[in-house]
Amino acid sequence: MEVVSAREAAVKPFLKWAGGKGQLLKEIEKYYPFNDRKFTKYAEPFVGGGAVLFDILGKYDLEEIYISDINAELINTYIMIKEHIYALIDLLSIYQNEYVPLDTEQRKTFYMAKRNRFNELKINGNEIENIEKAALMIFLNKTCFNGLYRVNKKGFFNVPMGSYKNPIICDEKNLCAVSGKLKNIKINCKDYKQSSEFIDENTFAYFDPPYRPLTETASFTAYTENMFDDKKQIELAEFVDCMNQKGAKIVISNSDPKNSNKEDEFFDNIYSNYKIKRVEATRMINCNSKARGKIKELLISNF
């Protein structure tokens, strides 16, 4: 297994993503086991924006990689970048050239038209329109408020326009680099449990589920129509136990309940057989300003 050259390594996430792990990479990379030649596979079953994935792709040449997410629009975008990069870039270039010169009111009209079209394709679209849907996903991510992906109960994307002066909607160089890196990766729109067929004793698996909210009102798990409640957090811990028994090396990240309640032992209890490290992170997405800023997050590992 080769360590990839620095020149080749210039690849970064193509979307902004709530809970993205860019700021925690220095901590997470300490767990990478790939210098042990036994570990030739990587699995990331809640891939999201893929900060850890792209960090690993930039540093190692692994034999097999599996990524998945239950967000169908997100996974469609990964697949379109992998399989139809030039058609995608053509559309994004058009959006950039049309959107950037507009004034604020014209931008709002343009943005709402694209958001409505995305929701139409999200609900009623077919495979023929998957490239357009992926281009709209990237356009909305680069121009909406805070780069959020949020849907209402009907499944409609409902984030308002952001106030970026000169957004880079078509980052051609990075998109082409990402496309090349994704060529041999298994990309799936599946529940995390489906990764069990891939994960074995040669696998490093990183689980980054929707975080447990720190307060009753802080829940930001609505990036799909399904909520990830405490019952699902416990189910994930049980699944991790099964993967641990297979011999995989595993890291899980989540919020630290002790930020808001020193007595809350939820994760300490469900991962009592694992090592739990509390690391410092910065949270910017929260309607409560007191919940922003430096807080602790959890990195849980079986080694």
N, C-alpha and C positions, 0 to 999 in steps of 0.2 A: 504494500500500500504506500502510495507516494504522498508526501506533503506537497501541496500545489504551490507554484511560484507566486510571489507577491504581485507580479504583473497580471497574472491570470485571476487573481483573487478579487479584483475590483468589481464586486457585485453586492447590491444592497436591496432591501425590501422595496417593492414597487408600489406599495400602499402604506399610508399611515394607518395605524390600527390601535384601537383602544386596548390598553394593557400590553402593548408591544414591548418586547424584551431588550431593545437596544441598550438601555441604560444599565441592565443587569448582566450584559454579556461578559464583562470582566470577571464576575463571580461565577457565572454558569460555565464558562470555558475551563475553569479549574477542575471540573468534573469530567471533561472529555477523556475517554479511555483509549483513544485510537492509537496511542503510542504502543499499547499492547496489541500486537498484531492479531490476536484472537478476535478483536472487535472490528469487524469488517462491514457491519450493517448499522443503519440509523433509522429510527422510527419516530415520527412526530405526529401523533393522532389528533392534536388540536392545533393545526399549523398556523392559523390566523395570518398575520403579516409576514411570518417566516424569518424573523430576525436571527434566531438560533440556527435555523436551516441554512440561511445564506452565509452565516459565519462559518459553519462547518464546511459548506461547499467551497468556500474560499480558502480553506486550510488543508482539506484532506480529499483524497481521491478514493472513495469507498466503493465496495463491490455492489451494495444494494441499499437503496433508500426508499422509504415508504412515508408518504404524508397523506393526511386526510383531515376533513372538517365536515360538519353537517351543514355549513352555509353553502348552499348550492351555487349562489352567484360568485362567491369567493373562489370556489373550486373551478367553476367554469372559466374564471379569469386566468387562473394558473394554467389550465389546459389550453386555452386560446394562445397564451404567450408561448407555450411549449410548441404548439402545432401550427399556428397561423400568425406568426409574429409580424410579417411584413404587411398583411392586410390590416392588422390591428394598428400598427404604426401609422399607416395611411389615414385611418379614421381619426386617430388621436391628433395627428397633425392638422387635419381639417378643423377639429374642435378648437385647438389652440389658436389657429389663425383667425377663426371667427369670433372667439370669446374675448381674447385678451384686449383687442382695441376698443371694446365697447365701454360706454360709461356705466355707472352703477345701476341705473334703472334698466338699461338695455341688457346688462348682464343678468339681472334678476329674471327678466322675461325669458332669456335664453336658457338660464339654469332651470327654471320651472318647466320649460318645454322638454328639456333633456330628462329631468326627474320623472315627469309624467310618462315619457317614452320608456324609460327604464322600468317603471312599475308595470306598464302595459306588457312589456316583454317578460318581466319576472312572473307575471300571473298567466299570461296567454301565449308567450313566445314558443317558438320551436327551434330545433337544432340549426336550421338555416340561419337564424338570427343570433346565434351565440357569439359571433365575433362582435357584432354591434353591441350586444349586451355587455360584453367584457370591456369594450371601449367606453361605454357609458358608466360602468362601475368605476373605472379609473378616473374618468372626467369628474364624476361626482365626488370621489374621494379627494381629489386635488383642489376642488373648489367649494366644498361644503364646509359648514362650521366645524372647526377642530378636526377635520378628517374623520368624523364619526361614521360608523355604519350602524344605523338604528332603524328598526321597523316597528310599525304599529301592530295591533292584534290581527288585522287583516293581511299582514305580511307586506304592506307598502312601506318603502323607504320614505322617511318623513323628515330628514334633517334639512334645515334651512341653508341658504347660501352663506358662505363665509366671506371674509373681507380681505382676501389676499390681493395685493396690487398686481403682482405679475407671476401667477402660478405657473409652474412647469408642468403642463398637462402631458406633454409627450417627451419623456426622457429617453430618447431613442437609444443612446449608447448603453444605458443600464438595462433597458428592456431586452436588447439583443443579447447582452451578457447573461441575463437571467434565463432567456430562452435556451441558450446553449447549455447552461448548467442543469436545466430541467429535463434534458433529452432522455436520460435513462432512469428517471425517477417514476415510481408508481404513485399516481395522483388519484385520490379516491374521494367521492362525496359519500362518506359513510360515518356511522357512529364509531367512537373510539374502540369499542369492543371488537370490531371487525379486524383490528390490527393484530389480534392474538394469533392469526394464522401466519403472520410475518415474523413476529418477535420470537427469538430463541436465544440460546446461550451465547451467540456471537453478536448480539444486538445491544446498542445503547439506545434507550428509549427516553424521550423527554415529553412529559405531560404538562401542558399549560392550560388547564380547564378554565372556564369562566370563573372569575374569583368570587369567593364567598363575600357578600357585602359586609362592610364594617359597621354600617348602621342600617336601620329599617328602611331609610329612604335612599340609601346610596347604591341600590342595586343597578348595575349596568350589565345585565346578562341578556339584554334584549337585542343582541345582534343577530339572533335568529328568533323564530316564533316560540322557541322552547326554553323554559326556565331551568336553570341548573341549581336546584335547591339542596338543602342539607342531605336529603335522602340520596340524591344523585352523587354528592360528594362522597358519601359512605360507600355507594356502589363502586365508584372509581377506586377508592382505597382497597376494596375487596378484589377488584380486577388487577390492581398493582400487585397485591399479594400473589395472585396466580402467575403473573409475569415474573415476579421475583423467584418463584419456585422453578421456573424454566431456566433460571441462571442469567437472565438479562441484567445489565446494569441500568439503573433507573434513577431519574431525577424528576421531581414534581415541584411546581411552583404554585403558590397561592398567597392570599392576603394573610396577615397576622391578626387574628381577632384581638390580641392583647393591646393593639393600638387604641382600641376604644373600650375594652373591658379586660382588665388585668386578670380576672378570674376565669376567662373563657379558655378552656382547655380542649376545644373541639378537635383541632388538628393534632395536638399533642396526644390525644386519646386514640384517634383513628389511625394514626401513624406511629403508635407507641413502639413498634419494633424497628423503626428507621431512625436515621440521623436527621435532626432538624436544625437548620442553621437560619438565624435571623439576620437579614441583610438590609441595608438602608436603600431606599428608593425614593423617587419623587413622584407624587401623584398630582397631575394637573387637572384631570377630568373629574370634577365634583362640584355640584351646585352649592355645597356648603364650603365656604372658603377656609374654614378651620380644618377641614379634612384634606386640604391640599398641602403640598410641601413635603418635607422629609418625614417618611414613615418607615416602618419595618415591613418587609415581606419575607415569606418563608421559602427556603430551598430545602426540600426533603429528599434524602437519597438512601439507597440500600447498600452503600459502600462508603 
